[in-house]
Amino acid sequence: MDSFLKSVILESYGNEPHHKSNSYELADIFIKDGVIEKIDRTAISAFDISSEHFFVTSGFVNSHLHPNQLLDRRMLDELSITNLLSAMHIVQKKNDEDRYHQAIFVLLDVLKSGATGVYAIASRPEPVIRAFNDIGITGALNCVFNDVWEGKGNVPAQISLQDVEKKFSKYFESNCENLKIHIGSASILTASNELLTLFNDIAIRYNTRVNIHMSEGIESVEACRKNRGTTPVRLLENLGILNERWNLIHATTVDEEEIKLIARSGASVIHCPVSNAKTGVGIAPMRAFHKHGVNIAIGTDACSNNNTNNILNEAYFATLLHNAVHEDPLVFNEEIIFKWLTTNGLKIIDSPSTGKIEVGQRADLLL
Ligand SMILES: [Zn+2]
């Protein structure tokens, strides 16, 4: 199908090396079969932008989303992370049809806030894969496997170690350009050292990635120290598996040495500031991660941990939060946050898109 966007204002956060950040162009964009085929550009002054013009920008990536958490929005407020996780395991008794319909609704909700890419997590992947395919949104899905439970409260579903790859290989049949299939666990509390090592082996053999909630508050870090003798990030390092294939969600409760370990390994960090604030697990040290060159993306987490799936709200909250923490209104400028929302997120979902509006790129655009 052919499309034509006439006279749109093109943002150019680094779209071309010679452009200064935040400059504008008037552009006609020709799209064929969902791919940008041609762009006619004319430089324009900000003073010449009128109400006739539309702004166009790259689609965003919501880099952490639980697509089956919707109906418990507003039902799990004022709970600690331990109590919330326990409640999440019992509040919604769902069958696969429920999961499919919730995933459809959540993915549409995500699109409304500008996310054309989604990094989802699910312990029952089939209905979510179906929803991704039916909507046609780009993304990755972390298929969750747990084999231990070292937390408190209700026990999440578990699987024996020898069944993991058989199940994963079945889900991996859905791996395609639009939807990448990743592997992971709910957290270190739900994955033995053997399972963590198996994830890494599978990630290498299938050329995919591992996604896991990591160091989400002091309680989970202390539990890891008690049960495994060290902190979660050091555990991965000691097992010899912390590398660029690992996408770590949260990382609120890490020390300076762990930040450097993550940076050196090439692993990515997914920042979910609203969820972290709501559950009171702390504020991730994003300025330090950024300073050390860690690839940072941003996500809304489960709707029950946030009460919305709005990625723009998340980005706005992140800028305010870190400005407040560091008493500096320019901790992260819009260009940095824009990269979290686009390029960096696309990288962790293994998208062939770069997040730049260029010929040959997917036309995942926002008007
Ligand atoms: Zn989560």
Residues whose N, C-alpha, C, O or C-beta is under 5 A from the ligand:
A	BS01	ZN	D301 A302
